[in-house]
């Protein structure tokens, strides 16, 4: 038994020595529902943004619109998304989730972590933004 404990320690240390010294960076992000807008034909527009570092605005990632029953819609975008849907409306509580993305810049990997917004209760619909 005395010989087994040092042997396990040596094997564990050898396993750590094989791991790469620079596995890349991890960048946190924050997803936020900005507002919900009145759109044509009874639909609503949900606008959400991603707050993160400059490096993590570049990769296209998946955003998921969620209501209390689960996923409603998904789309790909960079740092903001605008969902147009008739699945949610006044009185609903929604969230937007951004998925994790990886940036590989000349061999240096950055993991851009996704996040989920705070719960957003739709108590009114704002007028559609001009544009």
C-alpha positions in Angstrom: 0.0 0.0 0.0 2.9 2.4 0.8 4.3 2.0 -2.8 0.9 2.6 -4.4 0.3 6.1 -3.1 3.6 7.6 -4.6 2.9 5.7 -7.8 -0.5 7.3 -8.2 1.0 10.7 -7.5 3.6 10.2 -10.2 1.1 9.1 -12.8 -1.2 12.1 -12.0 1.7 14.5 -12.4 2.7 12.9 -15.7 -0.9 13.4 -16.9 -0.8 17.1 -16.1 2.6 17.5 -17.8 1.0 16.4 -21.1 -1.7 19.1 -21.0 -0.9 22.1 -23.2 0.5 25.1 -21.4 -1.7 27.6 -23.2 -5.2 26.2 -23.6 -6.6 29.6 -24.6 -8.6 32.4 -23.1 -12.0 32.3 -21.6 -14.1 35.4 -22.1 -17.4 35.9 -20.3 -20.4 37.6 -21.9 -23.8 38.9 -20.9 -26.9 38.7 -22.9 -29.6 41.4 -22.4 -33.1 41.8 -23.8 -33.3 45.4 -24.7 -37.0 45.7 -25.6 -40.0 44.1 -27.3 -41.6 46.0 -30.2 -44.9 46.0 -32.0 -44.6 44.7 -35.6 -47.0 44.2 -38.5 -49.6 41.5 -38.6 -49.8 40.9 -34.8 -46.2 39.9 -34.5 -43.6 41.3 -32.0 -39.9 42.0 -32.4 -37.6 41.0 -29.6 -34.3 42.9 -29.6 -31.4 41.4 -27.6 -27.7 42.4 -27.4 -24.5 40.6 -26.3 -22.2 42.5 -24.0 -18.6 41.1 -24.2 -15.1 41.9 -25.1 -14.1 43.1 -28.6 -12.6 39.7 -29.5 -15.9 38.0 -28.9 -18.1 40.2 -31.2 -16.5 38.5 -34.2 -17.8 35.0 -34.2 -21.3 34.3 -35.4 -23.2 32.4 -32.7 -26.7 31.0 -32.1 -29.2 32.9 -30.0 -32.3 31.2 -28.6 -35.5 33.0 -27.6 -37.2 31.2 -24.7 -40.5 31.6 -23.0 -41.8 29.8 -19.9 -42.5 26.7 -22.0 -39.0 26.5 -23.6 -37.4 27.5 -26.9 -39.6 29.6 -29.2 -37.1 30.6 -32.0 -33.4 30.6 -32.7 -31.2 32.5 -35.1 -27.6 33.2 -35.8 -26.0 36.6 -35.2 -22.9 38.4 -34.1 -23.5 40.8 -31.2 -27.2 41.4 -31.4 -30.4 39.7 -32.8 -33.9 40.8 -33.6 -36.5 38.0 -33.4 -39.8 38.6 -35.1 -42.4 36.2 -33.9 -46.0 35.7 -33.0 -45.2 33.1 -30.3 -44.8 35.7 -27.5 -46.7 38.8 -26.5 -47.9 41.0 -23.7 -48.0 39.1 -20.4 -45.3 36.6 -21.3 -42.0 36.2 -19.6 -39.0 35.7 -22.0 -35.3 35.1 -21.9 -32.6 35.1 -24.7 -29.7 32.7 -24.5 -26.5 33.1 -26.4 -24.5 30.0 -27.1 -20.7 29.7 -26.6 -18.5 30.3 -29.7 -14.8 29.7 -30.3 -12.4 32.2 -32.0 -9.2 30.7 -33.4 -6.9 33.6 -34.3 -3.5 32.2 -35.7 -3.6 29.3 -33.3 -4.6 31.2 -30.2 -8.0 30.1 -29.1 -10.5 32.2 -27.3 -13.6 30.6 -25.9 -16.4 33.2 -25.9 -18.8 31.9 -23.3 -22.5 32.3 -23.9 -25.0 33.4 -21.3 -28.7 33.8 -20.6 -30.5 37.1 -20.1 -32.4 38.0 -17.1 -36.1 37.2 -17.2 -37.9 39.9 -19.2 -41.7 40.4 -18.6 -43.5 41.8 -21.6 -45.8 44.4 -20.0 -46.1 46.6 -23.1 -45.0 46.7 -26.7 -42.8 49.6 -27.8 -43.3 51.2 -31.2 -41.1 49.6 -33.9 -37.7 51.3 -34.2 -37.2 53.4 -37.3 -34.9 51.9 -39.8 
